[in-house]
Amino acid sequence: MYDILAVRSTSRRRNLLHNDGTLLVMTDHDSIYHRLFSHPEMVAELLRDFMDTAILAELELSEMKRLNTKFTAMTGHRRRGDMVWEIPTRSGNSLFVLLILEFQSEVDEWMALRLDVYSGLLYQQLVDERKLKATDGLPPILPIVLYNGETRWHAASRLQDLIRLPIDSPLWQYQPEMRYYVIDEGQYLDEELKGRHSLVAIFVRLQHSVNPESVLDASRAAIEWFARHPDGPPVKRLFRELLTTGLARLKGQDSTQSIPEELREVVTMLARQVEKWERDIEKRAGRKEGASMLTRQLQHRFGTLPDWINKKIADADLSLLEEWSLQILDAKSLEEVFSGK
C-alpha cells in the first residue's frame, strides 16, 4: 500500500521597518523554498514540526529518498520544483511525499480543485510506472498546503465545499472528494516556534519576522543550530543569502554588494546594523519631539508662524532645534530667534 503526501507552498511579501522609519518590503525568493525542501532532512523536519504525531509514528523518515516525477500541470508543461519523496513505513510499505512548491501572493480559493488534479496526475504516473493493477488499489493521499501569506488561510479545505448542490441532493454520492491539511506559517507565534528548536522552525521565524530585532534573534538561533549540527544538510549558504537580502535592504544597498561569505559574519553585520537602526530611531524620535516643542513655544510667543520658519524647523537637526529653543528666551522677534541675535 502507498501513501501520498502532497505539500504546496505559496510565497508572500512581508514588511520590516526600514532605517528611515518607513516600512521595508522584503520579497521571498521562490528558489529558497525549492532549495530548502530539496534536502530530505528539511522535509523530515517539516513533517516532524507540523504533522500529526500518529502519522509520524508510522514513518521511517531517516530512510526517505527522492524520486523523479514526470506528471505535468494543466497547461501541459512539467511543473518545475515538484518533488516526490519515498519514505518507508514501519509496516514495510512506502509513503510517497509529494512536495509541490508554487508561489503566489494571496490565498488560492481553488486549492482543493487544484490538489485534486495534481493527485490524479500522480496517481496516473504511479499506475504507469509501478504497473499497478486494479486489484492493487490506489495509494491513499494526504494533501498538505504549506502557506506563508500575509492573511490567514481561509479557502475551502474540501473539494465538496466548492460544489453547488442542495444538501439533500442524491447527486452528492457521485461527487469527487478531496480534503487537504493546511500549515499556515503565519499563525504560529514566534515563542511557539522557538520551542521547536529545528532549522525549519527557524526558517519560518525568519520568513515571518516583524522587525529587524526578530530577524536578528532568529539568525542567531540559526548559527547555534549549525554549530550543534556540523554534519547537517548543506543549507547554511541558503540562510546566508536570506539574511544578506535583509541586511542589504536595511542598509539601503543592493544585495549584490560585497557581503561576507560566512553566515556568522553576516549576522554580526546585521547586529551592528540593527543597533544603528535603533539609534537612528531614537534620534528621529528626539528630533520630532524637539521640532514639536519648538513650534509650540514659537506659536505661544509670536503667534502664527510663516511658512519659511516651518520649513527651517522641518529641515533642522536636533542640536539646532535645541539652540533655537534657548534663543527664544531673549529674542524679541522671530528673526532674532533664527539669526542668533
N, C-alpha and C positions, 0 to 999 in steps of 0.2 A: 504494500500500500504506500502511496506517495502523499505528501502534504505539500501545498504550495503557499508560500507566504509572499504576498505582494506588497511592496512598500513604494510609496510615491512621495517625492519631496517637492515642495514649492518654495520659492525664494521671495524675499521681501526687501523693501527699502526701509532702513531704520535710521533713527536720529540720535545724534550726540550733540552736546553743546560745543560749539566752536570756541576758539580762544578770544573771539570778539563778543561773546555772549549770545550770538545767534545760533540757530540750530545747524548742526553739521550732518549732512545726509551721507550715510555710508551704504553702498550697494553691495549685496552679496555677489561673489563670483561663483557662477554655476560650476566651474571646474573644481572648486574647493570641495563641494559636496561630492562630486563624482570621484575625486581622488581619495577623499577620506574613506568612503564606503567601498572602495575597490580593494581594501585590505580586510581579510576575514576577521582579524582581531577587532576591528572597528564595528563590523556588522554584529559580531558576537556581543560587544559592549552595548550596542543599541538595543539588542534584544534583552539583555540582562537588566538594563536600566528601565525599560519601558513596556516589556511584555508581561503577560500573565505568568506567574510562577509555576502554575500547573503545567503549562505548555513547555516551559523551560526545563522542567524536571524530566521530560521525555527526550531531550536532545543532547547529543554529544557535540557541543559547539567547537571543541578543540579540533575536531576532525573534518570540519567543513572544507569544501573545495569548490572552486569556481567552474562553471560550465559555460560553453559557448551557446549563444542564443541566435536564432535566425528569424524569429517571428517579427512581423512588421506592424506599423501603425496603420490607421485607417487610410492614410494618404498613399500607402503602398511603399513608403520609404522605411528602411530599417531605422529603428529608434536608437540613436547614439546614447551611450551611457547605461543602457539597460544591462542588468547583471543578474545572473542566476547562480545561487549557491546551493550545493547539495550537502545536507547535514545528516549524518547517520543518527538514527534514533535508538533508544535503549531496547526497543523491540526487534531490532535487526533490519528494519526497513529504512527508508530515506525520507527526509524532508527537503523540499526544494524551496529555497528562499528567492523569490523574485523581487529584486530591488529596482524599482522604476524611479528615476530621477527626472522630474520635469520642473521647470522654474517659471513662475508667474507671480504677479503682484497682488492677486486677490483670490478669494475663495472660489473654487470651481463648483458651481451648482450641479453640474452633470457628472460629478466624480463617480457616483455609483454606476452610471451607464458606462463610462469610460473604462472603469476597472472590470466591468463585466465583459467588455470587448477584449481587453488585454488578456483576461483569464482564458477566454475562448481561443485566442491565438496561441497561448501557451499550451492549452490542452491539445490543440491540433499538432503542435510540434512534438509533444510527448508521445502522442499516439503514433505519429510517423516514425520518430527516431527510436522509440523503445519497442516498436512493433506491438503495441498493446492490442488486445482483443477485447471484445465487449464483455467477455467473462472476467477479464482482469479488472474491469471497472476503471473509473477516472479518479485521479487524486483529489482529495478534499483541498479546499483553498481557504486561507486566512488572509484577506487583504488588509493592509495597514497603510494609512495615509500619514506620512511624516510632513507636517506643515509648520512653516515658520513665518507666517504672515503677521502683519500688524494687528488686524482684527481677529477675534476668536473665531474658530471654525464653526460654521452654522449650516452647512449644506446637509441635505438629506443623507443619512447614512445607509439607507436601504433603497434598493432599486424600486421596490414596490411602492415606496412613498412618492415616486415620480410618475407613477401610472395612474391615470384618471379613470377610476371605476367606482360605482356605488359600493359601499362597504358590504352589502349583502349580495353582490353580483356573483352568479355562478361561474363567471369567466375568470375569477381570481385563481382557481385551481390550475389554469393554463398559463399563468403569467410567470416570467422568469424571476428568479430571486437572487439577490446579491446584497450582502451586508459587509461593510468594512469597518476596521478599527482605526481611530484617529489618535495620533501622537501630536498634540498641539503644543509645540515647544514653548510658546508664549504664556501658557497657563501655569507653568512651573515657576515657583518663586526661587529667587537666587539662593536663599538659605536652604531650600529643599535640595537643589542641585548640588550645593556644596557638600551635603551629606552623602552623596553617591560616590565621590572620590574616583570617578572614571574620566578618561580623556574625552569621551563623547559628551558627558555632562559639562565638562569644562568648555568644550566647543560650543555647546548650546548657550552657556553663560556668556561667552564672548559674542555670539550672534545676537543676544538679547540684552546686552549691557545698556543701561540708560544714561550713563555719563562716563567720562574718562576714568574716574576713580574705580568704577566697577570693572572696566576693561583692564586696568592695572592689577586689580585683585585677582581676576581670573587668569591673567597672563602669568602672574607669579605662581598660581596653582599649577599651570601648565609646566613651568620649569621644574617644580617639585615632582610632578608626575614623571617627567622624562628622567629626572635624577634617580627616581626609585625603580624605573623600568628601562635600564640601559639597553636591553635586548628587545625592547618593544617594537611595534611597527614603525617603519621609516616615514613618519609623518611630521617630524619636527620642522622640516622646511615649510610644510604647508601652514603650520601655525605661525612661523616667522613671516610668511607672506601676508597672512591675515592681519597680524599686528603691524607690519610695515605699512600697510594701506592706512590703518587708523592713525599711526604716528605721523605719516606724511600729511594727512588731512588736518591733523591738529596743528602741525607746523605751517600749514598753508603751502605745502610743497607738492611737487609731483612725486608719486610713489616710485618712479624710476630713478630718482636721485640716489646718491650713494648712501646705502644703509648697511650696517654690519651684517656679516654672514651668520654670526652666532645668535641664537634666539635670546640668550641671556643678555647680550649686549643691546639687542633691540628693546628688551624690557627695561633695561637700565635707562636707555634714552627716553623711553616712554614715561618712566617715573619722573625724570627731570622735566619733561615737557608738561606733565600734569602739575608739578609744583609751580612751574612758570604760569601755567593756565590759572591756577588758584590765586597766585599773586596778582595776575592781571585782573582777575575778577574782583579782588579786594580793592585794587586801585580804581577800577571803574566805578565800583560802588561808592568809594570815598569821593571821587570827583563829582559823581552825580549828586551826592548829598551836599557837597560844598557849593556846587552851582545853584542848587535849590535854595540853600540857606542865604547865599549872597543875593540872589534875586529878591527874596522876601525882604532882606534888610534894605536894599536899594528902593524897593517899592514903598516900604514904610517911611523912609526918609525923604524920597524925592517924587513919589507918585508913579504914574505910568511911565514905563521905560521905552525909549525909542528903539527901533529895530537894530541900530548899529551896536547898541550895548548888549542886547540879547545875543547877537552874533559873536561879540567878543567873549562873552561868558561861555557860549557853546564851544568855542574853539580853544579855550584856556585849559592848561593843565592844573593839577591840584595845588601846586606851590603858588602859582599866580593868583588863583582864586583866594587863597589864604592871605596873600599880600593885599589884594584889593579889599578884603573884609576888614583888615586893620586900618586901611586908609579912610574907610567910611567915618571913623571916629572923629577925624579932624577936618575932613573935606567939607567945603561949603557948597559944592556943586558936583554934578555927575562928572564933569570934565576933570575936576581935581582928583576924583577917586581913581580915574584911569590914566591920568597923566603923572601921578606920583607927587603932585604939588600939595 
